[in-house]
Amino acid sequence: MPENYAQWCGRSGRLYKSHPDNVPEFPWLGALPTAFFEKLLKPEYRVLEHGCGGSTIWLAQRVKEVVSGAGDDPAWNEGTKKKLAELGLTNATVLDAWPVSPQAWGKFDIVFIDGGPTIFRNKTLRDAFVYYVKPGGWVILDNYNHKVHDDAFAWAKSLSQTTITLKTPKTRFCHTAFMHVPNE
Ligand SMILES: C[S@@+](CC[C@H](N)C(=O)[O-])C[C@H]1O[C@@H](n2cnc3c(N)ncnc32)[C@H](O)[C@@H]1O
């Protein structure tokens, strides 16, 4: 694990690239979004993510339960499962498909959307608000500025109490939106 976020992102703000044979223990996000994300986490939280990877490991080390609906890259899905097993992390489940059944898995304190394929991400964002997030929870969307999100992101922001957007310097994407869902 790097000593701090700046170390893995580098001074230029470039993002750490890795290989699924050795999934890192931190998310593929910029330094500032990662630091803000970490502040939101509580040990009793349940987190749902779309798109597994280093984030799955990092979350499993910080919250009670992680359910990760796998992204579109089987090598990363397998690599993430392998890393979880190596580290003895038993509180994360990497499912081989998306969507995750709301009936089977219930509601989550945080829903983190960071997987492919891109064409499904609008639906995933809408489903996060309709099915998955608890009142008072957070929906986190990476690459929110991608044009594929135009309609759903505007809709999601209209349902949010607050939306915080954090940009990663010198990157086109890797800008992350944190949407706080109102209490009932
Ligand atoms: C946008 S990434 C994010 C995955 C995960 N949420 C995370 O933060 O680690 C989605 C896809 O990119 C690839 N990927 C994930 N982490 C990577 C990394 N550190 N370096 C290169 N590719 C990565 C995998 O194919 C993965 O399914």
The ligand as a Gaussian input file, in Angstrom:
#p B3LYP/6-31G(d) Opt

LIG

0 1
 C      -12.866000       2.088000     -14.318000
 S      -12.133000       0.590000     -13.752000
 C      -12.573000       0.664000     -12.049000
 C      -12.594000      -0.601000     -11.280000
 C      -12.757000      -0.423000      -9.776000
 N      -13.990000       0.234000      -9.428000
 C      -11.596000       0.298000      -9.144000
 O      -11.714000       1.471000      -8.788000
 O      -10.560000      -0.311000      -8.978000
 C      -13.126000      -0.524000     -14.622000
 C      -12.340000      -1.471000     -15.453000
 O      -11.020000      -1.001000     -15.737000
 C      -10.062000      -2.042000     -15.558000
 N       -9.227000      -1.681000     -14.403000
 C       -9.576000      -1.604000     -13.109000
 N       -8.566000      -1.175000     -12.339000
 C       -7.536000      -0.947000     -13.162000
 C       -6.187000      -0.504000     -12.950000
 N       -5.731000      -0.203000     -11.734000
 N       -5.403000      -0.374000     -14.022000
 C       -5.852000      -0.685000     -15.254000
 N       -7.110000      -1.133000     -15.515000
 C       -7.950000      -1.257000     -14.488000
 C      -10.869000      -3.309000     -15.413000
 O      -11.155000      -3.810000     -16.700000
 C      -12.139000      -2.800000     -14.768000
 O      -13.236000      -3.649000     -14.982000

